Each structure stands twice: as C-alpha cells, then as structure tokens.
Amino acid sequence: MSEKKKPMRLFLVRHGEVVNQGQGKFLGFTDLGLSNRGKKQIQALAEYLRGVPLDQAYASDLKRAMDSARPICMGRLIKPVAWPAFREMDMGDWDGKSWEEIKRKYPEAKLDFFYDLKKFHFPGGENWSQFRGRVLQGLKTLLKENKGKDILLVAHAGVNRIILAQALGLRFRNMFFMEQGYACLNIIEYYENFSRVILMNGTFYSSKLKA
C-alpha cells in the first residue's frame, strides 16, 4: 500500500485593520498601511502561529498585506513573497472612496450591486469575472508549486472569500455570507482530488483591543 500523500495546508489570512483614512471606504488597489490596532491584531495572530511550521509565505503586494505577513514570518527562515494576483478587487473610480462620496459623484449608484456581481463592473476597474479569474489562476499556480507544504498567504476579504468558496464548493454569489474579520485565519487542506476547510474566520485578539 502506498504511503498517503501529505496535503498542502494553506494558512489563509486577512490583513489587519487599515489606517483611519481607509476605514469605511471601498479599498481595492488603494495602497494603505495598518493602523496601530491592526498591527496589534496581526501580532496576536503571529503569537498564535509561533509554533506552527511554515515552509513558504506569500502575500498580496499591497502594503496592508505585506505589513501583515512580515510579523508572522519573523523568527522564521522565510520572507513573504509579493504576489499581485492576490490583490483585492480593483474598484476603479470607486477605489478609496466612501459610499457617501460615491453617491455624490454617481447618483445612480446602488449599494445592492453585490447581489449581481456578474453584471456589475466597477467604473474604471475590474469586473467580477476578471477578479475571480486572476485569484483562481494565482491559487492554481500556488497549489502546483507547493504540494505537500505548509503555506502562509496573506490577502484580502474578497480574495479569501473566493478561495474559501472554491474550497467548499459553494456558489460564488454566496461568498459574502462568509465573514472575514481583520487578521482572521482560515486553514484549508488540499488533497489530490478534494479540499477540506479546517478553520474559518478565526481571530485571536480581543474585540476591545485598543488602538
């Protein structure tokens, strides 16, 4: 009987809370760093993962993701590799703006666009098919290059939901029913013919954490 192959285990993390000027806004390619609270959130996660072996680390190349990956890699013989495929969705003209700002500039805009993402296209940005396609292509490459390894990937809420929805075999229109809090941890095991979600949206800091 052949020895059972070790699955690839993906430690999928969302970045920590962003600086104040980015909170409450549509953040896609807008490149902002972490707030003090966000840094503490990530540090709590790094402490939780301290004894967990990691063979390699990747992150979206945006600052909030890279700044979240580095503390987790500290003390290990790995550094996070920037991977643009795992950026958040490009929200074009809406990027970096609050809903109130968007409504003033685009009076016809409706907040219920999330319910029909296949038809919605962020003005000057990506549509749903483009976003999902690049994330899944990046995931395909990551899985191919890291069989049997324990991998860290720090990305964004939208990216994580796409990866989780695929792992669970869910319709992608249902992905917004999955919460992805700041500095949350998801763990997915990938076998030859199936995947298994071990943990979803795990957080390891107090909700009363001070800024």
Summary of the structure (lengths in Angstrom):
residues: 211
radius of gyration: 17.3
end to end distance: 55.2
largest distance: 66.4
contacts: 650
relative contact order: 0.23
helix: 39%
strand: 18%
